[in-house]
Amino acid sequence: MRLVHPFGEYVPHGAKYLTLGSFPGKEVFDPELKGRFNWYYSTKTNQFWPILEKVYKRELKTIDQKRRLFDDLKMAIGDVIYKCERERGSNLDVNLINIEYNQDGIQKVLENNLIEKIFFTSRWVEKIYGTKFKKLIETHPLVELITLPCPSPRYFRLTINQKIERYKEVLPKLKI
């Protein structure tokens, strides 16, 4: 079944940073779970928001709390994939097939904002961006590209505490 990205990019006013992931987990598209997984990295096993809670010392349970953090950071969020199919019913990125990349969405973010840094949520996303978004890299050569440790618990080379420390090192500081 062909899946279309349900969220679109979230871009706060004056965005200076962009976080890019791959594509929402299968739970987002499950009609029986409708509404439970309704924003980026919302599956229960993804460590992204728990990591950011520790980095920024904020509760990030609701979409409003998450958006407020991204507003305060001046950080946009999006995914590199706009449409795809899922092989084997798996959330693994390697099982995404028949991919249509999010060229237009990411291009609009870069053209309409003074993005200084792009943070990739995994090496796989970094690789996709490097190969499928070459024109954007050439058009925006001053944008620094930074890869974060993957927030999936399947990425077990680092503990969650090691991931938290790495995120603290590279993510922007709050200026509040």
Backbone torsions as a table, in degrees:
resi	resn	phi	psi	omega
1	MET	NA	133.0	-179.9
2	ARG	-76.4	123.4	-178.9
3	LEU	-106.5	135.7	177.7
4	VAL	-110.4	133.5	-179.6
5	HIS	-53.9	126.4	-173.2
6	PRO	-88.8	-8.6	-169.6
7	PHE	-106.5	-37.9	-170.1
8	GLY	74.6	173.4	-179.0
9	GLU	-80.1	145.6	171.4
10	TYR	-107.0	120.9	-174.5
11	VAL	-131.0	104.4	177.2
12	PRO	-71.3	158.2	177.9
13	HIS	-58.1	132.6	177.7
14	GLY	73.5	26.4	-177.8
15	ALA	-54.6	132.5	177.2
16	LYS	-115.9	-13.8	-176.9
17	TYR	-132.2	158.2	178.9
18	LEU	-140.1	128.3	173.1
19	THR	-104.0	128.0	179.9
20	LEU	-120.5	129.2	173.1
21	GLY	-111.8	-162.6	-177.4
22	SER	-98.0	-73.1	-174.9
23	PHE	-163.4	147.3	-178.9
24	PRO	-59.9	151.4	177.7
25	GLY	-66.3	162.9	-175.9
26	LYS	-61.3	-27.2	-178.9
27	GLU	-60.7	-31.4	-179.6
28	VAL	-60.5	-30.1	-175.1
29	PHE	-98.4	-0.6	-178.6
30	ASP	-80.2	116.0	-177.0
31	PRO	-61.1	-28.1	179.0
32	GLU	-71.5	-21.6	-179.2
33	LEU	-105.4	10.4	-175.2
34	LYS	-45.3	127.3	176.3
35	GLY	91.1	-20.4	-180.0
36	ARG	-76.4	-32.3	-177.5
37	PHE	-120.8	81.6	-168.2
38	ASN	-120.3	24.7	170.9
39	TRP	-159.5	179.4	-176.4
40	TYR	-54.5	140.3	174.0
41	TYR	52.2	39.8	-173.7
42	SER	-93.8	-2.9	177.7
43	THR	-67.2	149.6	-170.5
44	LYS	-65.7	-23.8	-178.9
45	THR	-89.0	-16.3	-178.3
46	ASN	-68.3	133.8	-175.5
47	GLN	-93.4	2.0	-174.1
48	PHE	-55.2	-56.4	-177.3
49	TRP	-68.8	-40.4	174.2
50	PRO	-58.9	-36.8	176.8
51	ILE	-64.0	-48.4	-178.7
52	LEU	-65.4	-31.1	175.4
53	GLU	-59.5	-41.5	-179.7
54	LYS	-73.3	-41.1	-178.5
55	VAL	-62.3	-45.5	-173.1
56	TYR	-104.1	1.5	177.7
57	LYS	52.4	49.8	178.5
58	ARG	-136.1	147.6	172.2
59	GLU	-78.0	131.1	-177.5
60	LEU	-130.0	62.6	-178.0
61	LYS	-95.1	-30.0	-176.9
62	THR	-108.5	161.6	176.8
63	ILE	-61.3	-40.3	179.6
64	ASP	-60.9	-41.8	178.4
65	GLN	-64.3	-40.6	179.7
66	LYS	-67.2	-44.6	178.2
67	ARG	-63.6	-39.8	179.2
68	ARG	-60.7	-42.1	176.4
69	LEU	-59.7	-47.4	-178.2
70	PHE	-66.9	-32.8	173.5
71	ASP	-62.4	-48.2	-178.2
72	ASP	-64.4	-33.5	178.8
73	LEU	-82.1	-13.9	-172.5
74	LYS	59.5	44.7	-177.1
75	MET	-116.6	126.0	173.8
76	ALA	-86.1	164.9	178.5
77	ILE	-142.9	141.3	178.6
78	GLY	-164.3	-176.6	178.0
79	ASP	-128.3	153.5	-179.2
80	VAL	-78.9	-16.6	-178.6
81	ILE	-109.2	132.7	178.6
82	TYR	-99.4	-41.8	179.2
83	LYS	-139.4	148.9	176.3
84	CYS	-169.9	178.1	170.1
85	GLU	-120.8	159.2	-177.2
86	ARG	-115.9	121.8	175.6
87	GLU	-85.3	145.8	172.9
88	ARG	60.3	15.4	178.7
89	GLY	58.5	28.2	-174.2
90	SER	-105.5	149.7	175.2
91	ASN	-83.0	-5.7	-179.2
92	LEU	-63.6	135.0	179.6
93	ASP	-59.1	-33.1	-179.0
94	VAL	-66.5	-13.4	178.7
95	ASN	-96.5	10.7	174.6
96	LEU	-87.9	128.1	-176.9
97	ILE	-130.9	170.3	-179.9
98	ASN	47.9	55.6	-171.3
99	ILE	-85.3	136.4	167.6
100	GLU	-115.1	121.1	-174.5
101	TYR	-81.4	155.5	-175.5
102	ASN	-86.9	52.5	-178.2
103	GLN	-58.2	-50.2	-174.7
104	ASP	-64.8	-46.1	-178.0
105	GLY	-61.3	-46.8	-178.2
106	ILE	-70.4	-38.1	177.6
107	GLN	-60.3	-42.7	178.5
108	LYS	-62.1	-41.4	178.0
109	VAL	-60.2	-45.5	-177.6
110	LEU	-70.4	-35.9	-178.7
111	GLU	-75.4	-29.8	-173.7
112	ASN	-101.1	3.9	-178.5
113	ASN	-141.7	157.3	177.4
114	LEU	-93.2	70.7	-177.1
115	ILE	-71.8	126.3	179.0
116	GLU	-96.5	-35.1	-175.7
117	LYS	-141.7	143.3	170.9
118	ILE	-115.0	129.0	177.5
119	PHE	-106.2	121.2	177.8
120	PHE	-94.7	139.3	-177.4
121	THR	-83.9	1.7	175.2
122	SER	-169.2	164.1	175.2
123	ARG	-64.4	-33.7	179.5
124	TRP	-61.8	-44.3	178.3
125	VAL	-65.1	-41.8	177.2
126	GLU	-58.4	-44.2	-179.6
127	LYS	-63.6	-44.4	178.0
128	ILE	-58.9	-47.1	-179.2
129	TYR	-61.0	-43.4	-178.9
130	GLY	-64.8	-29.9	-178.2
131	THR	-98.4	-37.4	-173.8
132	LYS	-97.3	-12.5	-176.7
133	PHE	-121.3	31.1	-177.0
134	LYS	-56.2	-38.7	-178.8
135	LYS	-61.9	-40.3	178.4
136	LEU	-67.2	-36.2	177.6
137	ILE	-64.3	-44.0	179.2
138	GLU	-66.8	-37.7	-178.1
139	THR	-73.9	-26.0	-177.8
140	HIS	-127.2	65.1	-173.2
141	PRO	-69.4	-16.6	-178.4
142	LEU	-87.7	-6.5	179.2
143	VAL	-74.4	122.7	179.2
144	GLU	-78.8	134.0	-178.3
145	LEU	-107.1	122.7	-174.5
146	ILE	-130.2	131.3	178.6
147	THR	-102.6	125.2	176.6
148	LEU	-88.5	157.7	170.5
149	PRO	-62.2	138.0	-178.4
150	CYS	-58.8	129.2	-179.6
151	PRO	-78.8	0.2	177.4
152	SER	-72.0	138.5	176.1
153	PRO	-65.5	-15.0	176.5
154	ARG	-68.5	-22.9	175.6
155	TYR	-85.1	91.3	-171.9
156	PHE	-104.2	9.9	176.6
157	ARG	-65.1	-28.2	175.9
158	LEU	-119.6	143.4	173.4
159	THR	-73.3	167.1	177.4
160	ILE	-61.7	-35.2	178.4
161	ASN	-66.6	-36.4	175.9
162	GLN	-68.2	-38.0	176.3
163	LYS	-62.9	-43.8	179.0
164	ILE	-57.5	-46.1	-179.5
165	GLU	-63.0	-40.6	178.8
166	ARG	-66.1	-43.4	178.0
167	TYR	-60.1	-42.2	179.0
168	LYS	-59.8	-37.1	-178.4
169	GLU	-66.7	-39.5	-168.8
170	VAL	-107.6	-24.4	-178.6
171	LEU	-75.0	155.4	179.4
172	PRO	-65.1	152.2	176.9
173	LYS	-85.3	151.0	175.0
174	LEU	-74.7	137.9	-179.0
175	LYS	-112.4	48.6	-178.1
176	ILE	-111.9	NA	NA
